[in-house]
């Protein structure tokens, strides 16, 4: 996850994020403190990861840590009457 540090706006075409006051700014994307995925941060150039070394392309399932599940949902069984 990536934490936004300043107010960012998205352009009309949706391809770029710009700072407040930029003439291309159209819609508020995020306020400071909002967390966005690393994928979105990389898409908009907020991470310093060269595209050739992108973790999504080179990662194998063995190299990625397993996601922890917070719990499982078990629906109640209907009682027969």
Secondary structure by P-SEA (a helix, b strand, c coil): ccccccbbbbcccccccccccccccccccccccccccaaaaaaacccccccccccccccccccccbbbbcbbbbccccccc
